Amino acid sequence: MTEAGQIILGVCLLLGAFILTRKVNAWRMKKALISVIRDLELRAAFDLSSAIELPYARVSLFRFGTRDFRPKAIQYLVSQNIVGVTQEGKYYLKDRSVVSLISENQF
């Protein structure tokens, strides 16, 4: 194989690895979003009075194992006005239509 062929092959492999890692991270973020919404649904946290604390809402200083996407998922859901936050730091599901999307696998 020529030197140019090796460079092209190396660049293609590097590009493939980059795309694969992006897809895997997007899949893990989607799973985290679904996990947070299902957790709020199962605990019936649908308004301010039934809001719950989520132990994984804060980023841990001591991270062991794989990356936890749930804190970022909560930040995203709050910014998109799907999940609400009380002044005490408790969370509740504002937009209940998302639950039906998850059950139908359209999320």
Z-matrix of the N, CA and C atoms (Angstrom, degrees):
N
C 1 1.456
C 2 1.524 1 107.88
N 3 1.288 2 114.82 1 137.97
C 4 1.452 3 119.27 2 -178.25
C 5 1.526 4 110.55 3 -76.26
N 6 1.303 5 115.32 4 166.84
C 7 1.456 6 120.64 5 -179.46
C 8 1.526 7 111.13 6 -64.90
N 9 1.308 8 117.39 7 -38.56
C 10 1.469 9 121.37 8 178.08
C 11 1.527 10 110.27 9 -65.31
N 12 1.317 11 117.04 10 -39.58
C 13 1.466 12 120.87 11 177.86
C 14 1.522 13 111.58 12 -64.35
N 15 1.319 14 116.75 13 -39.31
C 16 1.462 15 120.64 14 177.92
C 17 1.520 16 111.19 15 -65.39
N 18 1.316 17 116.54 16 -40.22
C 19 1.470 18 119.89 17 178.72
C 20 1.519 19 110.57 18 -65.16
N 21 1.318 20 116.45 19 -43.89
C 22 1.472 21 120.56 20 179.23
C 23 1.524 22 110.27 21 -63.20
N 24 1.322 23 117.02 22 -43.71
C 25 1.463 24 120.86 23 178.37
C 26 1.529 25 110.85 24 -62.80
N 27 1.322 26 117.36 25 -42.16
C 28 1.466 27 121.52 26 178.68
C 29 1.510 28 112.26 27 -62.90
N 30 1.328 29 116.27 28 -42.74
C 31 1.467 30 120.38 29 178.56
C 32 1.523 31 110.24 30 -65.54
N 33 1.318 32 117.65 31 -40.84
C 34 1.480 33 121.18 32 178.38
C 35 1.525 34 110.99 33 -63.58
N 36 1.319 35 117.35 34 -42.30
C 37 1.467 36 120.41 35 178.11
C 38 1.526 37 111.22 36 -65.74
N 39 1.302 38 116.78 37 -40.60
C 40 1.464 39 120.43 38 177.70
C 41 1.521 40 111.22 39 -64.29
N 42 1.319 41 116.80 40 -42.65
C 43 1.456 42 121.51 41 177.27
C 44 1.535 43 111.04 42 -63.91
N 45 1.324 44 117.01 43 -41.09
C 46 1.466 45 121.10 44 177.28
C 47 1.519 46 112.00 45 -63.14
N 48 1.333 47 117.24 46 -41.63
C 49 1.465 48 120.67 47 178.27
C 50 1.522 49 110.98 48 -64.86
N 51 1.335 50 116.49 49 -39.29
C 52 1.456 51 120.46 50 178.47
C 53 1.528 52 111.17 51 -63.36
N 54 1.307 53 116.81 52 -47.24
C 55 1.466 54 121.40 53 -179.66
C 56 1.527 55 110.67 54 -63.60
N 57 1.324 56 116.69 55 -41.62
C 58 1.469 57 120.33 56 179.14
C 59 1.520 58 112.07 57 -62.62
N 60 1.328 59 117.71 58 -43.13
C 61 1.463 60 119.35 59 179.47
C 62 1.522 61 111.39 60 -66.48
N 63 1.328 62 117.80 61 -35.74
C 64 1.467 63 120.58 62 176.64
C 65 1.526 64 110.96 63 -64.32
N 66 1.331 65 116.81 64 -42.19
C 67 1.472 66 120.95 65 178.66
C 68 1.522 67 111.04 66 -64.03
N 69 1.326 68 117.24 67 -42.72
C 70 1.464 69 121.26 68 -179.70
C 71 1.523 70 110.44 69 -64.69
N 72 1.333 71 117.79 70 -42.99
C 73 1.462 72 120.48 71 178.57
C 74 1.528 73 111.45 72 -65.84
N 75 1.309 74 118.14 73 -37.86
C 76 1.470 75 120.99 74 176.89
C 77 1.526 76 110.72 75 -65.17
N 78 1.321 77 116.93 76 -40.12
C 79 1.466 78 121.07 77 177.81
C 80 1.523 79 110.50 78 -64.52
N 81 1.339 80 117.57 79 -42.40
C 82 1.466 81 121.06 80 179.96
C 83 1.523 82 111.34 81 -67.32
N 84 1.338 83 117.41 82 -35.73
C 85 1.461 84 120.84 83 177.47
C 86 1.524 85 110.41 84 -66.95
N 87 1.315 86 117.20 85 -39.94
C 88 1.461 87 121.49 86 177.56
C 89 1.526 88 110.26 87 -62.80
N 90 1.325 89 116.89 88 -42.48
C 91 1.467 90 120.56 89 177.79
C 92 1.532 91 110.92 90 -63.27
N 93 1.333 92 117.38 91 -37.76
C 94 1.464 93 121.42 92 178.49
C 95 1.524 94 110.69 93 -66.68
N 96 1.328 95 117.47 94 -41.62
C 97 1.464 96 120.90 95 177.49
C 98 1.528 97 110.67 96 -60.17
N 99 1.312 98 116.17 97 -46.19
C 100 1.467 99 120.74 98 179.44
C 101 1.524 100 110.52 99 -63.71
N 102 1.320 101 116.90 100 -39.83
C 103 1.461 102 121.44 101 179.93
C 104 1.527 103 111.66 102 -62.49
N 105 1.319 104 117.42 103 -44.12
C 106 1.468 105 121.19 104 -179.83
C 107 1.517 106 110.34 105 -65.55
N 108 1.323 107 117.56 106 -45.35
C 109 1.464 108 120.62 107 -178.93
C 110 1.526 109 110.90 108 -64.83
N 111 1.314 110 117.06 109 -42.15
C 112 1.474 111 119.69 110 178.29
C 113 1.517 112 111.39 111 -65.29
N 114 1.330 113 117.58 112 -36.95
C 115 1.459 114 121.11 113 178.39
C 116 1.527 115 110.24 114 -63.16
N 117 1.319 116 116.91 115 -43.91
C 118 1.465 117 119.89 116 177.50
C 119 1.525 118 111.56 117 -66.40
N 120 1.313 119 116.61 118 -36.80
C 121 1.471 120 120.50 119 179.21
C 122 1.530 121 111.11 120 -68.10
N 123 1.331 122 116.95 121 -44.92
C 124 1.462 123 120.19 122 -178.58
C 125 1.523 124 112.48 123 -64.99
N 126 1.314 125 116.51 124 -30.98
C 127 1.466 126 120.42 125 178.94
C 128 1.525 127 112.01 126 -90.75
N 129 1.332 128 117.05 127 4.20
C 130 1.468 129 124.51 128 177.06
C 131 1.521 130 111.75 129 55.65
N 132 1.320 131 116.80 130 45.26
C 133 1.462 132 122.43 131 177.06
C 134 1.522 133 108.41 132 -94.13
N 135 1.341 134 115.60 133 85.11
C 136 1.459 135 120.73 134 -174.34
C 137 1.529 136 114.21 135 -111.54
N 138 1.335 137 117.91 136 -7.71
C 139 1.460 138 119.97 137 177.87
C 140 1.521 139 109.86 138 -151.64
N 141 1.317 140 116.05 139 -178.28
C 142 1.467 141 121.19 140 -176.37
C 143 1.530 142 112.57 141 -59.93
N 144 1.320 143 116.88 142 -37.85
C 145 1.466 144 119.89 143 -176.57
C 146 1.526 145 112.77 144 -73.10
N 147 1.323 146 117.44 145 -24.88
C 148 1.467 147 119.82 146 -179.08
C 149 1.530 148 112.63 147 -106.88
N 150 1.327 149 117.08 148 14.88
C 151 1.465 150 121.42 149 -179.23
C 152 1.523 151 110.41 150 -61.79
N 153 1.321 152 115.68 151 148.11
C 154 1.469 153 121.25 152 -177.03
C 155 1.523 154 110.28 153 -125.71
N 156 1.329 155 114.45 154 159.42
C 157 1.454 156 120.15 155 173.65
C 158 1.521 157 108.31 156 -86.47
N 159 1.302 158 116.24 157 138.16
C 160 1.457 159 121.38 158 176.40
C 161 1.525 160 107.78 159 -110.59
N 162 1.331 161 117.67 160 114.49
C 163 1.464 162 119.63 161 -175.78
C 164 1.523 163 113.42 162 -64.60
N 165 1.290 164 117.89 163 -23.27
C 166 1.461 165 120.93 164 -178.41
C 167 1.524 166 112.39 165 -93.99
N 168 1.329 167 117.60 166 9.41
C 169 1.461 168 120.83 167 -179.20
C 170 1.529 169 111.84 168 -71.61
N 171 1.308 170 116.67 169 -29.23
C 172 1.458 171 120.40 170 179.54
C 173 1.519 172 109.72 171 -94.17
N 174 1.317 173 115.49 172 144.30
C 175 1.463 174 120.71 173 177.64
C 176 1.517 175 108.41 174 -76.62
N 177 1.319 176 116.06 175 129.70
C 178 1.459 177 121.46 176 -179.84
C 179 1.521 178 110.20 177 -81.36
N 180 1.320 179 115.85 178 140.59
C 181 1.458 180 120.20 179 177.08
C 182 1.520 181 111.36 180 -73.95
N 183 1.325 182 115.82 181 -31.09
C 184 1.463 183 120.93 182 -179.51
C 185 1.513 184 109.08 183 -104.10
N 186 1.315 185 115.73 184 93.01
C 187 1.457 186 120.43 185 -178.39
C 188 1.523 187 108.78 186 -97.42
N 189 1.300 188 115.64 187 120.94
C 190 1.450 189 121.61 188 174.97
C 191 1.518 190 107.98 189 -120.47
N 192 1.295 191 116.80 190 142.45
C 193 1.454 192 120.43 191 179.18
C 194 1.508 193 111.62 192 86.60
N 195 1.320 194 115.12 193 -151.76
C 196 1.459 195 119.64 194 -176.74
C 197 1.525 196 110.81 195 -80.13
N 198 1.305 197 115.51 196 164.36
C 199 1.456 198 121.94 197 -178.09
C 200 1.519 199 110.92 198 -68.54
N 201 1.327 200 115.96 199 137.45
C 202 1.456 201 121.88 200 177.85
C 203 1.517 202 108.46 201 -96.03
N 204 1.316 203 117.66 202 117.29
C 205 1.456 204 123.09 203 -177.36
C 206 1.527 205 112.25 204 -89.20
N 207 1.332 206 118.36 205 -6.41
C 208 1.463 207 120.29 206 -175.38
C 209 1.533 208 114.18 207 -63.90
N 210 1.346 209 120.75 208 -39.97
C 211 1.481 210 117.61 209 176.60
C 212 1.531 211 113.11 210 -61.21
N 213 1.319 212 117.38 211 -40.27
C 214 1.461 213 120.31 212 176.48
C 215 1.526 214 110.95 213 -67.22
N 216 1.330 215 116.92 214 -36.11
C 217 1.463 216 120.75 215 178.31
C 218 1.526 217 110.27 216 -63.97
N 219 1.319 218 117.09 217 -40.53
C 220 1.463 219 120.41 218 178.57
C 221 1.523 220 110.06 219 -65.15
N 222 1.326 221 117.58 220 -43.21
C 223 1.464 222 120.55 221 177.64
C 224 1.528 223 110.88 222 -59.31
N 225 1.319 224 116.51 223 -42.21
C 226 1.462 225 120.67 224 179.40
C 227 1.527 226 110.98 225 -64.74
N 228 1.334 227 117.02 226 -45.54
C 229 1.462 228 120.61 227 -178.95
C 230 1.522 229 111.69 228 -64.33
N 231 1.323 230 117.28 229 -36.63
C 232 1.464 231 120.62 230 177.42
C 233 1.529 232 109.73 231 -68.23
N 234 1.322 233 117.37 232 -41.99
C 235 1.469 234 119.89 233 -179.13
C 236 1.526 235 112.05 234 -67.68
N 237 1.324 236 117.57 235 -28.10
C 238 1.463 237 121.79 236 178.55
C 239 1.527 238 112.43 237 -89.19
N 240 1.338 239 117.10 238 4.40
C 241 1.464 240 123.81 239 177.39
C 242 1.533 241 112.37 240 63.54
N 243 1.302 242 116.42 241 31.95
C 244 1.463 243 121.65 242 175.55
C 245 1.521 244 109.50 243 -94.24
N 246 1.318 245 115.96 244 -35.81
C 247 1.462 246 123.04 245 178.33
C 248 1.518 247 107.82 246 -118.45
N 249 1.330 248 116.03 247 139.00
C 250 1.458 249 121.49 248 178.06
C 251 1.515 250 110.90 249 -106.66
N 252 1.316 251 115.61 250 158.24
C 253 1.460 252 122.24 251 179.51
C 254 1.524 253 108.47 252 -125.12
N 255 1.327 254 115.84 253 134.09
C 256 1.459 255 119.85 254 174.90
C 257 1.521 256 109.13 255 -85.58
N 258 1.325 257 116.64 256 172.76
C 259 1.460 258 120.34 257 178.54
C 260 1.518 259 111.99 258 -67.63
N 261 1.327 260 116.92 259 -23.78
C 262 1.465 261 120.89 260 178.95
C 263 1.531 262 112.26 261 -82.36
N 264 1.311 263 117.20 262 -3.99
C 265 1.460 264 120.55 263 179.59
C 266 1.522 265 113.36 264 89.57
N 267 1.323 266 117.32 265 20.72
C 268 1.457 267 121.63 266 177.24
C 269 1.527 268 109.00 267 -95.94
N 270 1.322 269 115.66 268 155.24
C 271 1.463 270 121.12 269 -173.94
C 272 1.519 271 111.04 270 -118.39
N 273 1.330 272 115.40 271 148.16
C 274 1.458 273 121.38 272 176.38
C 275 1.521 274 108.81 273 -147.35
N 276 1.310 275 115.60 274 157.64
C 277 1.459 276 122.24 275 -177.25
C 278 1.522 277 109.16 276 -87.65
N 279 1.327 278 116.96 277 115.57
C 280 1.463 279 121.76 278 -179.59
C 281 1.528 280 111.95 279 -85.00
N 282 1.306 281 116.43 280 -43.13
C 283 1.465 282 122.07 281 -175.16
C 284 1.525 283 109.04 282 -104.18
N 285 1.325 284 116.82 283 98.77
C 286 1.464 285 120.80 284 -176.79
C 287 1.526 286 112.56 285 -77.23
N 288 1.309 287 118.39 286 -10.53
C 289 1.460 288 119.87 287 179.03
C 290 1.525 289 111.66 288 -69.72
N 291 1.321 290 117.20 289 -20.09
C 292 1.459 291 121.17 290 178.58
C 293 1.527 292 110.52 291 -67.40
N 294 1.322 293 117.03 292 -30.51
C 295 1.464 294 121.25 293 -179.85
C 296 1.519 295 110.39 294 -62.15
N 297 1.323 296 116.84 295 -40.76
C 298 1.469 297 119.50 296 179.16
C 299 1.523 298 110.74 297 -68.07
N 300 1.324 299 117.78 298 -34.40
C 301 1.464 300 120.66 299 177.35
C 302 1.520 301 111.20 300 -65.17
N 303 1.321 302 116.81 301 -38.43
C 304 1.465 303 120.63 302 179.53
C 305 1.523 304 110.23 303 -67.28
N 306 1.316 305 116.69 304 -43.05
C 307 1.465 306 119.62 305 -179.07
C 308 1.522 307 112.00 306 -65.44
N 309 1.342 308 116.72 307 -26.58
C 310 1.458 309 120.94 308 178.84
C 311 1.535 310 111.82 309 -93.86
N 312 1.335 311 117.16 310 3.64
C 313 1.478 312 123.52 311 179.52
C 314 1.520 313 112.67 312 59.78
N 315 1.318 314 117.17 313 36.20
C 316 1.457 315 121.24 314 177.25
C 317 1.512 316 111.90 315 -102.63
N 318 1.286 317 117.85 316 -1.24
C 319 1.465 318 122.40 317 -176.20
C 320 1.502 319 110.16 318 -81.81
